[in-house]
Amino acid sequence: MATYIMLGNFTDQGIRNAKDAPERAKAFKAAAEKLGVAVRGSYAVQGQYDVVQIVEAPDELAVTALVLSISSLGHLRWQSLRAFTAAEWTTILQKMP
């Protein structure tokens, strides 16, 4: 399974309903599980982003479906990044001509 880092920012609706964030985090995890995505870490953060999720997914299709599903609720805008382990990065570098 591939690892993805998901970065979220509250929308106006999301910040108005910030007290509901713990329940939305549970809904995120449930939606992820239905798509075969495993949540490995969930964090509220300071700085440029409000939420960070670390997930493992079978493919980009599952992560994209999760992002679209959760984004459609209107509380957060998401950006997802594929993360590579040191071993994966080494394999990538070895493929360079």
C-alpha positions as CSV (number, residue, x, y, z in Angstrom):
1,M,0.0,0.0,0.0
2,A,1.2,3.5,-0.8
3,T,1.4,6.3,1.9
4,Y,-0.2,9.6,1.4
5,I,-0.1,12.8,3.4
6,M,-3.3,14.7,3.3
7,L,-3.3,18.4,4.2
8,G,-6.6,20.1,5.1
9,N,-7.7,23.7,5.5
10,F,-11.0,24.6,7.2
11,T,-13.6,26.3,5.0
12,D,-15.7,29.1,6.4
13,Q,-18.3,26.4,7.2
14,G,-15.7,24.2,8.8
15,I,-14.3,26.9,11.1
16,R,-17.9,27.9,12.2
17,N,-18.4,24.3,13.2
18,A,-15.0,23.6,14.6
19,K,-16.4,22.1,17.8
20,D,-17.7,19.3,15.6
21,A,-14.3,18.4,14.3
22,P,-13.8,15.3,16.5
23,E,-17.0,13.8,15.1
24,R,-16.0,14.7,11.6
25,A,-12.6,13.0,12.2
26,K,-14.6,9.8,13.1
27,A,-16.6,10.2,9.9
28,F,-13.3,10.6,7.9
29,K,-12.0,7.4,9.3
30,A,-15.2,5.5,8.5
31,A,-15.2,6.8,5.0
32,A,-11.6,5.9,4.5
33,E,-12.2,2.3,5.7
34,K,-15.1,1.9,3.3
35,L,-12.6,2.8,0.5
36,G,-9.9,0.4,1.7
37,V,-7.8,3.3,3.0
38,A,-6.1,2.9,6.4
39,V,-5.7,6.0,8.6
40,R,-2.3,5.9,10.2
41,G,-2.3,9.3,11.9
42,S,-4.6,12.2,12.4
43,Y,-3.4,15.6,13.6
44,A,-4.7,19.1,14.2
45,V,-1.8,21.4,13.4
46,Q,-0.8,25.1,13.6
47,G,0.5,27.0,10.6
48,Q,-0.5,26.9,7.0
49,Y,-2.7,23.8,7.4
50,D,-5.3,23.0,10.0
51,V,-5.4,19.2,9.7
52,V,-2.9,16.5,8.6
53,Q,-3.9,12.9,7.9
54,I,-1.4,10.2,7.2
55,V,-3.1,7.3,5.2
56,E,-2.2,4.2,3.4
57,A,-4.2,3.4,0.3
58,P,-4.1,0.7,-2.4
59,D,-4.0,3.3,-5.2
60,E,-4.6,6.9,-6.2
61,L,-8.2,6.1,-7.1
62,A,-9.0,5.3,-3.5
63,V,-7.3,8.4,-2.2
64,T,-9.0,10.6,-4.8
65,A,-12.4,9.1,-4.0
66,L,-11.8,9.8,-0.3
67,V,-10.7,13.4,-1.0
68,L,-13.8,14.0,-3.1
69,S,-16.1,12.4,-0.7
70,I,-14.9,14.2,2.4
71,S,-14.5,17.6,0.5
72,S,-18.1,17.4,-0.7
73,L,-19.2,17.8,3.0
74,G,-17.9,21.4,2.8
75,H,-15.8,21.5,6.0
76,L,-12.3,21.1,4.7
77,R,-10.3,21.6,1.5
78,W,-7.8,18.9,0.9
79,Q,-4.5,18.5,-0.8
80,S,-3.0,15.0,-1.0
81,L,0.7,14.1,-1.5
82,R,2.2,10.7,-2.3
83,A,4.9,10.0,0.3
84,F,7.8,7.6,-0.5
85,T,9.7,5.5,2.0
86,A,13.5,5.5,1.9
87,A,13.4,2.1,0.1
88,E,10.9,3.4,-2.5
89,W,13.0,6.5,-3.0
90,T,16.2,4.4,-3.5
91,T,14.4,2.3,-6.1
92,I,13.2,5.5,-7.9
93,L,16.8,6.9,-7.9
94,Q,18.2,3.6,-9.2
95,K,15.9,3.8,-12.2
96,M,17.4,7.1,-13.3
97,P,19.5,6.9,-16.4
